[in-house]
């Protein structure tokens, strides 16, 4: 198999996974700091949907490029 076909399949499957089950990540934000006292807030954020769409699109392009027969 061509490397572009394998890479395209991996990216396409990964992109579908990111669209269907987007991962969450934690972000800490410092609210205030006075002398030795500080307060911070933890936010749970989700990866935007366009990231999965971009990965899926790149996978489809690589897959199509690998399947095209060259003359």
SERO-4910 file (N, C-alpha, C, O; in steps of 0.05 Angstrom, whole numbers):
BEGIN
 pado doro    nc1    nc2    nc3   cac1   cac2   cac3    cc1    cc2    cc3    oc1    oc2    oc3
  Unk    A     17    -24      0      0      0      0     17     25      0     39     25     11
  Unk    A      7     45    -13     22     71    -13     20     84     14      0     81     29
  Unk    A     40     99     21     41    113     46     19    134     48      8    139     70
  Unk    A     12    146     25     -8    167     26    -36    155     31    -53    168     44
  Unk    A    -41    131     22    -67    118     28    -69    111     57    -90    116     70
  Unk    A    -47    100     69    -48     93     97    -51    119    114    -67    119    133
  Unk    A    -36    139    108    -38    164    123    -66    177    120    -77    187    139
  Unk    A    -77    175     96   -104    186     91   -125    171    108   -143    184    119
  Unk    A   -122    145    109   -141    129    125   -139    136    155   -159    139    168
  Unk    A   -115    138    164   -111    145    193   -122    172    199   -136    176    219
  Unk    A   -117    192    182   -127    219    186   -158    220    184   -171    234    200
  Unk    A   -169    205    165   -198    205    162   -212    193    186   -232    203    196
  Unk    A   -201    170    196   -213    158    220   -209    176    244   -228    179    260
  Unk    A   -186    188    247   -181    206    269   -200    231    268   -209    240    288
  Unk    A   -204    241    244   -222    264    241   -251    257    248   -265    273    261
  Unk    A   -260    233    240   -287    225    248   -289    222    278   -310    229    289
  Unk    A   -269    211    290   -269    208    319   -270    235    333   -285    238    352
  Unk    A   -255    254    323   -255    281    335   -282    295    331   -291    311    348
  Unk    A   -296    290    309   -322    302    304   -343    289    322   -360    303    334
  Unk    A   -343    262    324   -363    248    340   -359    249    370   -379    252    385
  Unk    A   -334    248    379   -328    249    407   -305    269    413   -283    260    417
  Unk    A   -311    295    412   -290    314    416   -278    313    444   -292    311    464
  Unk    A   -251    313    446   -239    311    472   -241    337    488   -245    358    477
  Unk    A   -240    334    515   -241    357    533   -214    361    545   -198    343    548
  Unk    A   -208    386    551   -183    392    565   -188    414    585   -207    430    583
  Unk    A   -171    414    605   -174    434    627   -156    458    623   -134    456    613
  Unk    A   -167    481    630   -152    506    628   -154    521    654   -176    524    665
  Unk    A   -132    530    665   -132    545    690   -128    575    684   -112    582    667
  Unk    A   -144    591    697   -142    620    694   -140    633    721   -156    628    739
  Unk    A   -119    649    724   -116    663    750   -135    686    751   -135    704    734
  Unk    A   -151    687    772   -171    708    776   -158    732    788   -161    754    778
  Unk    A   -144    728    810   -130    751    822   -107    741    839   -106    717    846
  Unk    A    -88    759    845    -65    753    861    -59    778    877    -52    799    867
  Unk    A    -61    775    904    -55    797    922    -35    786    942    -41    768    957
  Unk    A    -12    799    942     11    790    960     16    760    956     23    752    934
  Unk    A     12    744    976     17    716    975     -8    699    969     -7    675    969
  Unk    A    -31    712    966    -56    699    962    -64    701    933    -64    723    921
  Unk    A    -72    679    922    -81    679    894   -104    660    891   -107    641    906
  Unk    A   -121    666    872   -144    649    866   -144    643    836   -138    660    819
  Unk    A   -150    618    830   -152    610    802   -177    594    797   -188    582    815
  Unk    A   -185    594    772   -209    580    764   -202    559    743   -185    565    725
  Unk    A   -213    536    744   -208    514    725   -232    512    706   -255    508    716
  Unk    A   -228    515    680   -249    512    660   -245    487    645   -223    480    637
  Unk    A   -267    472    640   -266    449    622   -274    459    594   -296    470    591
  Unk    A   -257    455    575   -262    464    548   -263    440    529   -251    419    535
  Unk    A   -277    443    507   -279    422    487   -265    431    462   -266    455    454
  Unk    A   -252    413    449   -238    419    424   -259    427    403   -279    414    400
  Unk    A   -254    449    388   -274    458    369   -279    438    346   -261    422    339
  Unk    A   -303    438    336   -311    419    315   -296    422    289   -292    403    274
  Unk    A   -287    447    283   -273    451    258   -246    437    257   -235    432    236
  Unk    A   -234    431    280   -209    416    281   -213    388    269   -197    379    253
  Unk    A   -234    374    279   -240    348    268   -247    349    239   -239    331    223
  Unk    A   -261    369    230   -268    372    202   -243    377    185   -241    366    162
  Unk    A   -224    392    195   -199    396    180   -183    371    177   -171    365    156
  Unk    A   -182    356    199   -166    330    198   -180    311    179   -166    297    164
  Unk    A   -207    309    180   -221    292    162   -217    300    133   -213    283    116
  Unk    A   -218    326    128   -214    336    101   -186    330     90   -182    322     67
  Unk    A   -166    333    108   -138    327    100   -135    297     94   -121    289     75
  Unk    A   -149    280    110   -148    251    105   -161    244     79   -150    227     65
  Unk    A   -183    256     72   -197    250     47   -179    259     23   -178    245      3
  Unk    A   -167    282     25   -149    291      4   -126    272      0   -119    266    -23
  Unk    A   -113    264     22    -91    245     19   -100    218      8    -85    206     -8
  Unk    A   -123    209     17   -133    184      7   -139    185    -23   -133    167    -38
  Unk    A   -151    207    -31   -157    210    -60   -132    213    -76   -130    202    -98
  Unk    A   -112    227    -66    -87    230    -80    -72    203    -83    -59    197   -103
  Unk    A    -75    186    -63    -62    160    -64    -77    141    -82    -64    123    -94
  Unk    A   -103    144    -86   -118    126   -103   -117    133   -133   -122    116   -150
  Unk    A   -110    158   -139   -108    167   -167    -85    153   -180    -62    153   -169
  Unk    A    -90    140   -202    -69    126   -217    -53    147   -233    -64    163   -248
  Unk    A    -27    145   -230    -10    163   -246     -3    150   -272      1    126   -274
  Unk    A      0    167   -292      6    157   -319     36    156   -324     44    148   -345
***
